[in-house]
Amino acid sequence: MRRAFPILAVATLAFLGYAFYAAWFVAPTEQTMGNVQRIFYYHVPSAWTAFLLFFLNFVASVQYLLRPSEVGDKIGKAVALGIAALTCVGAFLIKPLPYELEPGAVATTGIMIAGIYFLVRGFFSERGTDILALVSAEVGVVFCTVVLVTGPLWARPVWGIWWTWDVRLTSTLVLWLIYVSYLMLRKLSTSGETPKLAAALAVFGALDMPLVYFSIWFFRTQHPQPVIGGGGSIDPRMLRVLLINWLAFLCFASLVCWLRFQLETMKRDVEETQALEALLEPGALR
Amino acid sequence: MNYLYAAYAAAWMIHGSYLGLMWKRYREVKRERDALSGGL
């Protein structure tokens, strides 16, 4: 993997460059908003990436709490499988689905939730899930910050105001604050129980995610309605550029998460060795 | 158009700052690792 890193980094940079070119020069100019609408190609993919990372943090935190107990692990697996089965059956039995949701999209989401759960379970040890939770929250906060900065920069010329306290905007700010608190807890607490406390906070913090996501369906907000799914519509050329940008940001986020994961692993290895050396040879840490 | 430039610049400044912070942390951890008597 270490040898592949420069290749992956160059490929990701090239992809980001192409996504930037597509956003500025390939996507058609929106008729009413003009060029400022192109902020959308950074704002929306950053939001989707942040959601995915916070969801990863949620899954890793749940596993960190459940896996030490055999019963907990079984419950976790059963719930993941249950979500996949229920969404698949429900998506095709309930007709029509609320908010014009596509049955295929609902079923795919359910399967993806279970898939992510089992992937994390299969590839990460107990320490790995704790590191994954930390890394995904940290990178998620970075992407969520991009969302909170680019949003007002779009709103000012389009709405005439930088910010409004409507449900979508406020719940996104609360989501950001929850994960900043999570990172502060992990940074400042010296207790040995910190990973457990942080995992519990992450599980409750994740409850804000559906509120943010569905707020534009459930409440009348100033934020634009969904552009894909939920009955929204978008020019196919704009949709293609949006998906290219999201894919590029996903590659970038994966690379950053991988780097951060390696760094955290290295840091913990050093701390463990330091502790061991202090025990064996107290003079070694002089 | 200025808002568009500002948004793209801000997005990359945020990502750049985070990468810079990670690089700083890496150098600190590497220094600590090198200082270990037995090494890793």
Chai-1 contact restraints between the chains, C-beta under 6 A:
chainA,res_idxA,chainB,res_idxB,connection_type,confidence,min_distance_angstrom,max_distance_angstrom,comment,restraint_id
A,N35,B,M1,contact,1.0,0.0,6.0,A-B,restraint_1
A,N35,B,L4,contact,1.0,0.0,6.0,A-B,restraint_2
A,V36,B,Y3,contact,1.0,0.0,6.0,A-B,restraint_3
A,V36,B,L4,contact,1.0,0.0,6.0,A-B,restraint_4
A,R38,B,L4,contact,1.0,0.0,6.0,A-B,restraint_5
A,I39,B,L4,contact,1.0,0.0,6.0,A-B,restraint_6
A,I39,B,A7,contact,1.0,0.0,6.0,A-B,restraint_7
A,Y42,B,A11,contact,1.0,0.0,6.0,A-B,restraint_8
A,V142,B,Y18,contact,1.0,0.0,6.0,A-B,restraint_9
A,T145,B,I14,contact,1.0,0.0,6.0,A-B,restraint_10
A,V146,B,A11,contact,1.0,0.0,6.0,A-B,restraint_11
A,V146,B,I14,contact,1.0,0.0,6.0,A-B,restraint_12
A,V149,B,A10,contact,1.0,0.0,6.0,A-B,restraint_13
A,T150,B,A7,contact,1.0,0.0,6.0,A-B,restraint_14
A,T150,B,A11,contact,1.0,0.0,6.0,A-B,restraint_15
A,L153,B,Y3,contact,1.0,0.0,6.0,A-B,restraint_16
A,L153,B,A6,contact,1.0,0.0,6.0,A-B,restraint_17
A,L153,B,A7,contact,1.0,0.0,6.0,A-B,restraint_18
A,P157,B,Y3,contact,1.0,0.0,6.0,A-B,restraint_19
A,L263,B,Y26,contact,1.0,0.0,6.0,A-B,restraint_20
A,M266,B,V29,contact,1.0,0.0,6.0,A-B,restraint_21
A,K267,B,V29,contact,1.0,0.0,6.0,A-B,restraint_22
A,D269,B,L40,contact,1.0,0.0,6.0,A-B,restraint_23
A,V270,B,V29,contact,1.0,0.0,6.0,A-B,restraint_24
A,V270,B,E32,contact,1.0,0.0,6.0,A-B,restraint_25
A,V270,B,R33,contact,1.0,0.0,6.0,A-B,restraint_26
A,T273,B,L36,contact,1.0,0.0,6.0,A-B,restraint_27
A,T273,B,L40,contact,1.0,0.0,6.0,A-B,restraint_28
A,A284,B,S37,contact,1.0,0.0,6.0,A-B,restraint_29
